[in-house]
């Protein structure tokens, strides 16, 4: 499997446990990910998903009233979902077949059982990027050369890039519940103006 540059991707990580969020954030930072959104509930995660340009979702344990499987179902089935085909990685400490089947049926792209390691996470991300990569649907560029044309800014082509593994020019910016602009948008959506 070929390596990928993850620095241009936006990640949404969702887990009720702040420690697990911190571990996932640090691992993604090690992969040079710069845009990371964090949520501790399915409702908060879905709000970020609707408001921000997310490329990949990583979800772990979320509590009632909506757990991680409900969250995945909502992304896949809600008509308001901005991207029903987004790659979703579900982390779980439960390896029983019923739980894994429920996650697959809900629409998890990949399932990773704990313990979580950087290597396991990176391999799962590689698999998801490979699976989500689709041939370009647009007509060829005027000069006929795909290699000299810029990649689209959205969709599956945005997720594909050759690895450079260079240190990013700017320090990583972690976007979380304390980010002022997104906080305002989330507050507005939670006050009844938006997200269901």
C-alpha positions as CSV (number, residue, x, y, z in Angstrom):
1,X,0.0,0.0,0.0
2,X,1.4,3.4,-0.9
3,X,1.9,6.2,1.7
4,X,-0.3,9.3,1.7
5,X,0.2,12.9,2.8
6,X,-2.5,13.5,5.4
7,X,-1.6,17.2,6.0
8,X,-4.3,18.5,3.7
9,X,-7.1,16.5,5.1
10,X,-9.7,17.5,7.7
11,X,-10.5,14.9,10.4
12,X,-13.4,14.7,12.7
13,X,-12.7,12.6,15.8
14,X,-15.6,11.7,18.1
15,X,-15.4,10.0,21.5
16,X,-16.9,10.6,24.9
17,X,-13.5,10.2,26.6
18,X,-11.3,13.3,26.5
19,X,-8.2,11.1,27.0
20,X,-9.0,9.0,23.9
21,X,-9.6,12.2,21.9
22,X,-6.1,13.4,23.0
23,X,-4.4,10.2,22.0
24,X,-6.1,10.2,18.6
25,X,-5.2,13.9,18.1
26,X,-1.6,13.3,18.9
27,X,-1.4,10.3,16.5
28,X,-3.0,12.3,13.7
29,X,-0.5,15.2,14.5
30,X,2.3,12.7,14.0
31,X,0.9,12.0,10.6
32,X,1.0,15.8,9.9
33,X,-2.8,16.3,10.1
34,X,-3.4,19.9,10.7
35,X,-7.2,20.2,10.7
36,X,-8.8,18.2,13.5
37,X,-12.3,18.7,14.9
38,X,-13.1,17.0,18.2
39,X,-16.6,16.1,19.6
40,X,-17.7,14.3,22.7
41,X,-21.3,13.4,21.6
42,X,-23.0,12.2,18.5
43,X,-25.0,15.5,18.3
44,X,-21.9,17.6,18.6
45,X,-20.1,15.4,16.0
46,X,-22.9,15.7,13.5
47,X,-23.0,19.5,14.0
48,X,-19.3,19.7,13.1
49,X,-19.9,17.3,10.2
50,X,-22.6,19.6,8.8
51,X,-20.7,22.9,9.4
52,X,-17.1,22.1,8.5
53,X,-15.3,20.5,5.5
54,X,-14.6,17.1,6.9
55,X,-12.7,14.4,4.8
56,X,-12.5,11.5,7.3
57,X,-14.4,10.6,10.4
58,X,-13.0,8.6,13.3
59,X,-15.5,7.6,16.0
60,X,-15.1,5.6,19.1
61,X,-17.5,5.2,22.1
62,X,-20.4,7.7,22.2
63,X,-23.1,7.6,24.9
64,X,-26.8,7.6,24.7
65,X,-29.1,8.9,23.5
66,X,-27.1,8.3,20.3
67,X,-24.1,6.0,20.3
68,X,-21.4,5.7,17.6
69,X,-23.5,3.3,15.5
70,X,-26.5,5.7,15.6
71,X,-24.1,8.5,14.6
72,X,-22.8,6.5,11.6
73,X,-26.4,5.6,10.6
74,X,-27.3,9.3,10.7
75,X,-24.4,10.2,8.4
76,X,-25.3,7.5,5.9
77,X,-29.1,7.9,6.0
78,X,-30.0,11.5,6.8
79,X,-31.1,13.5,3.8
80,X,-29.4,16.6,5.3
81,X,-26.1,14.8,5.4
82,X,-23.5,16.8,3.4
83,X,-21.6,13.6,2.4
84,X,-23.3,10.2,2.9
85,X,-20.2,8.5,1.4
86,X,-17.5,10.0,3.7
87,X,-15.0,7.5,4.9
88,X,-15.8,6.5,8.6
89,X,-13.4,4.6,10.8
90,X,-15.0,3.1,13.9
91,X,-12.8,2.2,16.8
92,X,-14.1,-0.3,19.3
93,X,-12.9,-2.3,22.3
94,X,-15.7,-4.8,21.6
95,X,-14.7,-7.5,19.0
96,X,-17.9,-9.6,19.3
97,X,-19.4,-10.4,15.9
98,X,-22.8,-8.8,16.7
99,X,-21.2,-5.4,17.5
100,X,-19.0,-5.6,14.4
101,X,-21.9,-6.6,12.2
102,X,-24.0,-3.7,13.5
103,X,-21.2,-1.3,12.7
104,X,-20.8,-2.6,9.2
105,X,-24.6,-2.6,8.6
106,X,-24.7,1.0,9.9
107,X,-22.1,2.0,7.3
108,X,-18.7,2.0,8.9
109,X,-16.0,2.0,6.2
110,X,-13.4,0.3,8.4
111,X,-13.5,-1.0,12.0
112,X,-10.4,-1.0,14.1
113,X,-10.3,-3.0,17.4
114,X,-8.4,-1.7,20.3
115,X,-5.7,-1.4,21.5
116,X,-5.1,1.6,19.2
117,X,-1.6,2.0,17.8
118,X,-0.3,4.6,15.4
119,X,0.6,1.8,12.8
120,X,-2.9,0.3,13.0
121,X,-4.5,3.7,12.6
122,X,-2.3,4.7,9.7
123,X,-3.0,1.4,7.9
124,X,-6.7,1.8,8.4
125,X,-6.5,5.3,7.0
126,X,-4.6,4.1,4.0
127,X,-7.2,1.4,3.3
128,X,-10.0,4.0,3.5
129,X,-8.2,6.4,1.2
130,X,-7.7,3.7,-1.3
131,X,-11.3,2.6,-1.1
132,X,-12.7,6.1,-1.4
133,X,-10.5,7.0,-4.4
134,X,-12.5,7.0,-7.5
135,X,-11.5,7.8,-11.1
136,X,-12.0,11.4,-12.1
137,X,-15.5,11.9,-13.5
138,X,-14.8,15.3,-15.2
139,X,-13.8,15.6,-18.8
140,X,-10.1,15.7,-19.5
141,X,-8.4,19.1,-19.2
142,X,-8.0,21.2,-22.4
143,X,-4.2,20.3,-22.5
144,X,-5.2,16.6,-22.2
145,X,-2.7,16.1,-19.3
146,X,-4.2,15.1,-15.9
147,X,-0.8,15.4,-14.2
148,X,-0.5,19.2,-14.9
149,X,-4.1,20.0,-13.8
150,X,-4.8,20.9,-10.2
151,X,-6.7,18.5,-8.1
152,X,-10.2,19.3,-7.1
153,X,-10.7,20.9,-3.6
154,X,-13.5,18.6,-2.5
155,X,-14.5,15.0,-2.8
156,X,-12.5,11.8,-3.1
157,X,-9.8,13.3,-5.3
158,X,-8.9,15.7,-2.4
159,X,-8.1,12.7,-0.2
160,X,-5.6,11.3,-2.6
161,X,-2.1,12.7,-2.7
162,X,1.4,11.4,-2.8
163,X,3.3,11.4,0.4
164,X,5.9,14.0,1.0
165,X,6.4,13.4,4.8
166,X,7.8,16.9,5.3
167,X,7.2,18.9,8.4
168,X,4.3,21.3,7.8
169,X,5.3,25.0,7.3
170,X,2.9,26.2,10.0
171,X,2.2,24.5,13.3
172,X,-0.8,22.3,13.5
173,X,-4.1,24.0,14.3
174,X,-6.4,21.9,16.4
175,X,-10.0,22.9,16.0
176,X,-12.1,21.8,18.9
177,X,-15.1,22.9,21.0
178,X,-13.1,26.0,22.0
179,X,-12.6,27.4,18.5
180,X,-14.4,30.7,18.6
181,X,-15.9,30.8,15.0
182,X,-17.1,27.2,15.0
183,X,-18.3,27.7,18.6
184,X,-20.6,30.5,17.5
185,X,-22.0,28.4,14.6
186,X,-22.5,25.4,16.9
187,X,-24.2,27.6,19.5
188,X,-26.6,28.9,16.8
189,X,-27.3,25.4,15.6
190,X,-28.0,24.1,19.1
191,X,-30.3,27.0,19.9
192,X,-32.9,25.7,17.5
193,X,-31.8,27.4,14.2
194,X,-30.5,24.4,12.5
195,X,-29.3,20.9,13.0
196,X,-31.6,18.1,13.9
